[in-house]
Amino acid sequence: MPKIYDYDDYDRCVAQVPQQASTDDAVYCVARTIIKPDQESSLWRLIETFSNDSKRHFRHDHLDRGFCIERCRQLVQSLDVQTAEELYTDKFDIPFPYIINADSFNNVSGDRERYGRLINICQNYALRQQYNLTGYTEIEYCTGPQRTAPIDGLDIAFLVILALIALLVISSTWYDHYTSKQLGNEHYKKDLPCRKTMVLTSFSLVRNWYRLVSRSKDQLNEDLKFFQAIRFFTFCLVVVGHCGDLFTASAFVNTQDREAEYYSPLAHVLINGSIIVQSFFEMSGFLLSIHFLTTQNKMKRVSWAAIFVTVAYRYIRLTPAYAFILMLHATWLPKLQDGPLWPRGAEVERNFCRRNWWTNLLYVNNYVNADEPCLQQAWYLACDYQLFTLGLIILVAVTKYKKYVVHIFSVAGAVAILIPALVIYYNHFDGVFVVTLQAERFIYWFDEMYHKVYIPFHTNIGCYIGGVVYGYLYYRVRTSDNKGNRSGFLKFLWYITVPCGVLLLMLSMIFYSNNFEKPSLWISLFFPLHKNTWALFGAIVLYGIIYNYNRFVKSVVNFPLFVPLGRLTYCAYISHVFFLKNFFYGTRDVAYFSHVSMYTKVISVIVASYILGAIVALTLEFPISALQKHLLSKQLGKSGEVMDASQKNVIMNIGHIFFP
């Protein structure tokens, strides 16, 4: 069968343009080819049969091609007019999404008019010569050394903001050093008595460094310190999944090796690893519940108004660093590199971010324009923000109406199962989120299950509510018996949880190897139960770590290095897409997929993300958090008619529960 990915040499193409030619002729176009059905061809029948197994195979009638326009021009000029006419194929009915929309790139319509017919003939010449097939070829975008986007006002605005942040950091650090007197490093570790001075030192690099590496003396935070390690390891697993997606979305040679993995039960642990994001939701719900219940215990009353203020407080904390990364993607990302794949990764990102930035900053990007995503992995931030609000409402309700705790949690749990079950049933979906290779080629932009099941808030309630309930139960147990239950049965469950989790991921394979009749009641119920079982396993793991079921594991997850790494996870997460774009779309060659090459990129992305994440955290996230503490606490104090001092503490504490 024809190679799915095949690209002309980009640098050779640009270098070999004749000197007398205009700079516009140094053009390289990337296109999608759809092979025209031909039942008389045995090869076409093989392609059709093989591609029909769409859950485990690529569509081998859907090809990615990179064309050097000068090479194609010389080829077509060597053909007689009749041969060229015979090789040209008009567009026919194509029953699946096959190309990124033209308005995602710059000047595509003009390029299609100039070069569309040329590359159509050029590609069909190759298909006819090698495979005796023809196809329809459509330009996705064209690029070249003279096609970089000019610097505009938004690009300059980003540089101005960058300079202002640098100026703030330098000035604040100098002022903090100026006021240190003889206290040495202890000066930076403690709050100063003067609020004005603390505001002026909020951007102090040294002070924020000590905020990053400091260890809380609070007993609750000490008991749950291991969460920082779990945050770090979960983030690493998320990067593994995203790198697997980007390998397919960019280009690689040995597509048959990826297809072979879908027949291996063990490989399905990685293929279906997208469920790992539910661990983030569970941890977020657990921490929200613990902090809320710990602080509300000191309160005289709970006000519904506190929910709105807390959500706003959290918005202020999260958004500046997030907005900075969004602006980086919308401005300077496309100018960092070039090459045959770079526009697909960077130019599209720039245009989507300039078009849909507001959906991200309103945290609705998992619902609004989700098929044109800016910072695509930020769907999680929107979903988590929405779940955070829901979790607050539930916790306030169970606090105000203590007699109905079981009823409230039961209704929430039932809704968390019923909603996704109905979505699965009425849309005829499978019982797990099926990660197909064809969907990965467009990073799920055209995948219906991704939009209706994977990223919406209403289908991800289960694990978050599970975390809230588990936090509630843990708080009740902790206040009555700090030793916990150390029965042999629970220890046995704890030790088999990880193997059971692996088996749970492998179980998903049944939906790849079978096409069950749908809609089906058992499949509809299987989906939420399968997903929420992950939350149950997570709760067992957390319980065993909290109560020290294994001293070695507890010592590892409590290693001091994980404290700053865990605190940097939020900024590393919003930064890692930047490096995914650079490492995968910045390549000149069609890559070779192997686990060594993939995990090399995984390590590179993780390290680079933490470096940029640390810079963003120390210069934006931590300073904004400090300003909130020193400025908004006074504003909250003015709202005494709505909330008392203890409620103000709830807002200050819960507002710091962010991306777990």
Secondary structure, DSSP 8 states (H G I E B T S, - for coil): ---SEEE--HHHHHHTS-TTS-GGG--EEEEEEEE---TT-HHHHHHHHHHH-TTTS--TTEEEEEEEHHHHHHHHHTS-HHHHHHH--------S--S--GGGSSSHHHHHHHHHHHHHHHHHHHHHHHHS--EEEEEEEEE-TT------HHHHHHHHHHHHHHHHHHHHHHHHHHT-TT-TTHHHHS--S-HHHHHHTTT-HHHHHHHHH-----HHHHHTTTHHHHHHHHHHHHHHHHHHHHHHHS-BS-HHHHHHHTT-TTTHHHHTGGGGHHHHHHHHHHHHHHHHHHHHTT-S---THHHHHHHHHHHHHHHHHHHHHHHHHHHTGGGS--SSSHIIIIIHHHHHHHHHHHHHHTT-TTTSSTTS-SSGGGHHHHHHHHHHHHHHHHHHHHHH-GGGHHHHHHHHHHHHHHHHHHHHHHHT--SS----HHHHHTTTTT-HHIIIIIS-GGGSHHHHHHHHHHHHHHHHHHHH-TT----HHHHHHHHHHHHHHHHHHHHTTHHHH----SS-HHHHHHHHHHHHHHHHHHHHHHHHHHTTS-HHHHHHHT-TTHHHHHHTHHHHHHHHHHHHHHHHHS-SS-B---HHHHHHHHHHHHHHHHHHHHHHIIIIIHHHHHHIIIIIHHHHHTTTTT--HHHHHHHHHHTT----
